[in-house]
Amino acid sequence: MRDAGYYKERLAAEQLQQCYRLAPARVRQYLRAEVEFVVARLRPDDVVLDLGCGYGRTMPAFAGSSRWIVGTDNSLASLRLARQRLGAATYCSLLCADAKQLGFAAGSFDRVVCIQNGISAFHVDRRVLVREVVRVLRPRGMALFSTYSDRFWEDRLDWFERQSAAGLIGDIDRILTRDGVIVCKDGFTAGTVHEEEFRTLVANLDVELESFEVDDSSVFYLVSA
Ligand SMILES: C[S@@+](CC[C@H](N)C(=O)[O-])C[C@H]1O[C@@H](n2cnc3c(N)ncnc32)[C@H](O)[C@@H]1O
């Protein structure tokens, strides 16, 4: 199975949830640090898009700090689990949408959140993805993308090895896995987006870019419209 179908067919819903459940303590710290970084940049009146929301892992935390949250993902199975987990919460909507063509009107969101390395995990043309995210941002809105820090490589690899041992992802190819890219023998890859690359993605857009390293584990690119 190649990258594009992986999250829909294999790493969806309970399988995706299992990846997070088996995260070791250092990875849990990284996941918490990412959420805290985003929450600190949400405002009570914000309408927020959680792009590639999966089974809604991060949505309750974001919802508590904003007015409305919309979660989109291209996996219906993950969205069904998100609906169950979020119950009858009225502060959020869930929609099935591909990240590169969101279908929202221009200027719909104050914040677009694309964390946990979504920019790499979506396996779409990154330039198209960033342009689409900027399109749905309101004037003075902000998009928050995150990828992994190189400093976190050993802990990240440890987490993926646990996922592989649990049969959630394929066997890790130990020869091809290097330089920020995890490669499985079944063709799955999980990359990293370095700042030079991210700068080229926004070069022709009328936006400002800031980057932050958080917790020695995550790198955030903040794109302000
Ligand atoms: C690494 S998981 C992160 C899930 C969630 N953001 C979290 O942190 O718990 C990546 C998510 O992106 C979704 N995804 C993959 N490709 C996508 C695409 N082209 N459009 C929208 N979502 C996509 C997957 O189904 C999966 O839920």
The ligand as a Gaussian input file, in Angstrom:
#p B3LYP/6-31G(d) Opt

LIG

0 1
 C       -0.491000      11.861000      11.638000
 S       -2.264000      11.763000      11.610000
 C       -2.637000      13.144000      12.673000
 C       -4.055000      13.178000      13.160000
 C       -4.395000      14.363000      14.085000
 N       -4.020000      15.642000      13.520000
 C       -3.723000      14.195000      15.447000
 O       -2.739000      14.919000      15.699000
 O       -4.182000      13.369000      16.231000
 C       -2.593000      12.423000       9.980000
 C       -4.075000      12.560000       9.667000
 O       -4.200000      13.172000       8.382000
 C       -5.233000      12.532000       7.658000
 N       -4.965000      12.721000       6.220000
 C       -4.051000      12.070000       5.452000
 N       -4.078000      12.553000       4.198000
 C       -5.033000      13.523000       4.178000
 C       -5.533000      14.383000       3.168000
 N       -5.027000      14.361000       1.914000
 N       -6.520000      15.242000       3.479000
 C       -7.024000      15.280000       4.744000
 N       -6.588000      14.495000       5.754000
 C       -5.596000      13.631000       5.465000
 C       -5.184000      11.101000       8.104000
 O       -6.397000      10.407000       7.860000
 C       -4.850000      11.241000       9.577000
 O       -6.013000      11.313000      10.348000

